[in-house]
Amino acid sequence: MTTPATPADAKSRAWRTLLQNLLVDVVLAVVVVVMPLVSGNDVNVGLVVASAVKTALVTALAFIQRTAEASVRNRDM
């Protein structure tokens, strides 16, 4: 059974997406920043920034999609 698309569900989906992607960002930051610092290599901060931008975009898209589904569902009722 699918969850009905409501404004509250859209916010919940956006928060869930944000938290999941932030976890990936933290792991990436550890690998990309901490590991080179330990080994004495240059840090590639661009990858961390790109990952954070990706998280923001995916979160916004999740919210927009769920909000659109809610408005379509409400219009059809």
C-alpha positions in Angstrom: 0.0 0.0 0.0 1.4 3.4 -0.9 1.3 6.4 1.4 -1.1 9.1 0.3 0.6 12.2 -0.9 -0.2 15.1 1.5 1.7 18.3 2.4 2.9 16.7 5.6 4.0 13.6 3.7 6.0 15.9 1.3 7.8 17.4 4.2 8.5 14.0 5.7 9.8 12.7 2.4 12.1 15.7 2.1 13.5 15.3 5.6 14.1 11.6 5.1 15.8 12.2 1.8 17.9 15.0 3.4 19.0 12.8 6.3 19.9 9.8 4.1 21.9 12.0 1.7 23.7 13.8 4.5 24.9 10.4 5.8 26.4 9.7 2.4 28.0 13.2 2.4 29.6 12.6 5.8 31.0 9.3 4.7 32.3 10.9 1.5 33.8 13.8 3.5 35.7 11.4 5.8 37.1 9.5 2.8 37.9 12.6 0.7 39.1 14.9 3.4 40.4 12.9 6.4 42.2 10.1 4.5 44.3 12.5 2.3 45.2 14.5 5.4 46.4 11.4 7.2 48.5 10.3 4.2 49.8 13.8 3.4 48.1 14.2 0.1 46.0 17.2 -1.2 42.4 17.4 -0.2 39.8 17.5 -3.0 37.2 19.8 -1.4 35.3 20.1 -4.7 34.0 16.5 -4.3 32.5 17.4 -0.9 31.0 20.6 -2.2 29.5 18.7 -5.2 28.1 16.1 -2.9 26.5 18.8 -0.7 24.9 20.5 -3.7 23.6 17.1 -4.8 22.0 16.6 -1.4 20.3 20.0 -1.6 19.0 19.3 -5.2 17.7 15.8 -4.4 16.0 17.0 -1.2 14.3 19.8 -3.1 13.2 17.4 -5.9 11.8 15.0 -3.4 9.7 17.8 -1.8 8.5 19.2 -5.1 7.5 15.7 -6.4 5.6 14.8 -3.3 3.9 18.2 -3.2 2.9 17.8 -6.8 1.5 14.4 -6.2 -0.5 15.8 -3.3 -2.0 18.6 -5.4 -2.9 16.1 -8.2 -4.5 13.8 -5.7 -6.5 16.6 -4.1 -7.6 17.9 -7.5 -8.8 14.4 -8.5 -10.9 14.0 -5.4 
